[in-house]
């Protein structure tokens, strides 16, 4: 196993960089620098640019538009996008529901949905969590009753990111309440335009609107929108969630933030000279870089192992989720510390750049150790699946 | 007074009240302020000869902790502790009559306008200039993040009257009417909902009688008022942390996942215990800062408040972040209380220097145990 990129991988990285440089607009880049919130039009436009190049869904099988890259190349690609920074691909579409349909969906579902996902023609959101089913996801209560050619869905989902833009939602629903909780769950694809669906926004502490509650009141879903077999949804969900973990390390995002931390510290006076010149600050920065380097190598190790085990993520991916989220949070906090007194104010026009969003971003990013399986759940996975405790 | 304050806040500072106060002009409640005056809260730290109650820093600590528990929006810290701290140290008898008396009866809001953009870590760096011509002083400059600058009836502005830009000597304090022409106030909200302002001062003329204290002698006063304020901020943070920790423990008992309250899980119990340890360590240091803030030895005071601020900063970060994590999703929502306490703690961490800054100050000092 190589812990450094070979010549082919370095050439590939140059190719990706050049493509991004030629195609990423300044407006998209600024949008990413300022927020980290997905900007609908940018996400769609950028996905189409990538798709045209054949890079829209590189991790998918070649027959559905994949690029046939090794896991290492895929991670180089992802990291370059994050470093640019380019609009984040809509993970619910390309990393979650797409791979589930590829693995477990019917031929009709593949033909119907996959090309539209690759080209961002449909915006997908994720209907997993419920008010009483967070870390204990399998206890979800939203139910689907089979009636003729339809499922009738009733219940409530929450923390549904970008439901306000969504054309479709993939949902875990209870189809059999009489069996062990994991055994009675199914995976349904639901058109958001179906009568009976209500989306209510949830405002987060940074003032943003990203997540929503989604209510289902006798929503009629055609049976053909069931993925795989009835009551097998928990298996599909586990497949999806473990793939999500790898994706959530977001190394490139943390690297890009550290780069910005340097830049900001170089222009922030402290005790009369740039903060970047102070030993205390440099020690702190170096310590974070060491942790990030360690995670980078760990990710390479996990990815090479995955390359050998045919795409089934191993439980070590939980390390990536835990450390990755911790480092994203640490870099967002470092930026707050650099701002010092300027961190107090809410976003305002006194700043002309992304630094006005730093504190809001620190608040918002408390979510990254909560979503995608909280870090507590990840540690339980490590304890049980790896350590056998 | 502590009981009356507690009752008042319990009655009038429920979370939905706070929303209303924040949303309406001036971003806090004048009614609550009047009630603060009524129960003597505004008079507390002033001397009895100026109409006050001779309260000590420990009394202020008790009040600030209560205010912190409700993350109040009123300008107690800015008017009574900070600006009041300047008045208590330097105001003339006439100024006490014309200013302190009105502060105490609740009819005058005063804000200190000292900090300037880009001067972090250099407290004596004052770019605002004041030039004397006859009986008048002409002040020009820019001040940043003046707490409650938009509701202030009076500003205490620091300006350089002699010396180089970073000299401790040569700073003078002036009482200035913010409604004077040539003063431009731009206001905004801080992350906790409190208001603050950037203030542009363009050749504002004030009479010599507007001086607070002596010419060129302002820094000593500013510094000593800042120590008092730091001690108060530490106490406020302890109030915020206590409340947030309690909320978290209650939630651990009530929220069920996997068929049991999540507080049954030992991993979470230990973390709640760590938060409690951090809280009590912070409380100890807030007490230490309050008790030391009237010591004779300036170095000892500086060391005490800096070390308190380091501990407060660290405890606040741990408790704030851990609380949000244990609440999960609802911890980051606007409609739920906990996130607002987390934001307040983040603010207090940064206010008047974060932990890193105060550590830096401590490392250049004689060492905490050298003094004993």
Interface residues (C-beta under 8 A of the other chain):
Chain A: X129 X132 X134 X135 X136 X139 X158 X159 X202 X203 X204 X205 X207 X211 X268 X269 X270 X271 X272 X278 X280 X281 X284 X329 X333 X336 X337 X339 X340 X341 X342 X343 X344 X345 X346 X348 X350 X359 X360 X362 X363 X364 X366 X367 X369 X370 X371 X374 X375 X376 X379
Chain B: X115 X117 X118 X119 X120 X121 X122 X125 X144 X145 X166 X186 X188 X189 X190 X191 X196 X198 X256 X257 X258 X259 X262 X267 X268 X317 X321 X324 X325 X328 X329 X331 X332 X333 X334 X335 X339 X340 X342 X343 X346 X347 X350 X351 X353 X354 X356 X357 X359 X360
